[in-house]
Structure formats: structure tokens, C-alpha cells
Amino acid sequence: MEKINWEILNLAFWIEIILSYILPFKVVNHFQYNIGWPIQFISVYDSKPVLNPLMSMSLNPLGLLLNGVIIYWVISAAVKAYNKLKYQETK
């Protein structure tokens, strides 16, 4: 079993947060907006204005964690493939 590369894991979660601002969201029932990729982890409800805007939001921490792990695996696989190609070119 490999050790976790904390730099890549940190990068994966930052990418997930940035993607949630860039990628389109999904509208459900004309009043709920789901945000996140590949798993939605934030739901924002279109409701009457309230004192605290966080009252109209719902966070799914498990979805955020799974997204981070998926992105971590993708980045790790890309780094390994890049290193393998780089090693083969030097031979």
C-alpha cells in the first residue's frame, strides 16, 4: 500500500472547490441548486431572504470527501504516467 501524497491530496481538494465555482450546477424542482462534480456536495435552496444566507444551504461532507478522493486518484495516475513516460524517454 502506498503512502498518501499530502501535496496531491491538498491540490485535489482545492481543485474540487474551484470546480464548484466554474462548472455548471444542476437545478432540481426549480428551487434547489446542486453544486459539485462528480458528486454534488452543496445544495442551495432558493427561498425567501433570511437573516443568515447559510440557512438556505446544505453541505454533504461525504460527497466532498469522495470528490477529493476521486480527483486525488486521477492526479496520482496522471503523475505516475508522466513519470513513466519521462523515465522511458531518458533511456
N, C-alpha and C positions, 0 to 999 in steps of 0.2 A: 504494500500500500504506500502511495506517495504522500509526502508531506504537503500541506496546503501552502500555496504561494500566496502570502497575505497581500502582496502588492497587486497581484492579479485579482484577488477577491475584492479588494478595495476599489480597483478600477471597474470591476463588474457592477458593483452597486452604484457607483457614480454614473456609469453608462445607463443603468436602469432608470435612475432619477432623471437624467437628461432626456432619455427617450420618452418618458411620460409627458414631457412638455412639447416634444417635437411631433410625435406620432399622433394620428387622429384617434379620437375616442369613440366609444360606442354609445349610442343613445338607446335607452330602454324605456318604453311606456311614455315617451315624450316628457319625462320629468326627472329621469335618472341618467347620469353620465358615468360610464365606466372607463377608467383610465388604467393603462398598463399593458405591457407586452412581454411575453406571450400570454401571460395570465393577468387578468385585471386585478389590481390590488387597491385601487381607490375608487370609491363611489361618491359622487357629488349629486345631491338632490336639489332640484330647482323648486324652492319653496319660498314662502313669504320672507322678506328680510327680517332677520333676527339680530339680537344684540351681538352674538358671537357667531362668526361665519363657520367655525369648526363644528357647530351643532348640525350643519347640513352636510357633513362629510362623514364617510365611514372608511376606515383603513383596515385592510386584510393583511396582517403581518405575515401570515403563512404564504400568501401569494407573492409578497415582496421577497421573502426568503427564497422561494422556489425560483423566481425570476433571476435572482442573483446567482444561484447555483447553476442554472441553465446557461447564463451568459458566461460564468466562470469556466464551465466545461468547453464552451465554444472558443473562448480566448485561449485556454490551455491547449486545445487541439491545434489551433492556428499557430501558436508559438512553437509547439513540437514539430509541426510540419515545416515551418520556416527554418528551424534549426537543422532538421534532417536534410532539407534541400541545400542549405548553406554548407553543411559538412560534406555533402556529395560533390559540390562544385569545387571545393578546395582539393579534392583528390586528383 
